[in-house]
Amino acid sequence: MSQVYVLYCEVPHGTWGMALAAQCPDAYRKEVAIDLQALTRQDTALPQLNPNDVAQAFGMGFGVVVLFFLVGRGVGEVLRLIRHG
């Protein structure tokens, strides 16, 4: 089993601020070994999407947004007419 090693700097909060990684003192350098198998996806968590269903969902969402925009504009016009006259 192959492993990947991650090197990071564990500096207490506020000690170094915007320090570069090359400026990390040896006392604060930490190394973690991660199994490569844990980093690769063994199964697909996302289902296969049907393009027709995606287009239909987008169309309905877009239609709702446009509908609310037009209703808002209409309500705004009615309120403007009431206010001015």
C-alpha positions, 0 to 999 in steps of 0.5 A: 500500500502506498502512502502520501506524506503531507508536511505542514506547519503547526504554529500557535495562533498569532505567532507567525501570522503571514509567514511563508511555508519556507519560514516554518521553524523545524520545531513546528513542522509536522508530517502526516502519512495518509494512505493513498487508498483513502485519497482515491474514490472507490465508488461514485457518490454522485448518481448519473444525471439525465441531461433532460431532467437537468434541463427541465429542473433548470428551466423550472427554476429559471421560470420561477425566478422570472415570474417573481421578478415580473410579479415584483415589478407589477407590485412596484408599479401598483404601489407607484401609482398609488403613491403618485396618484 
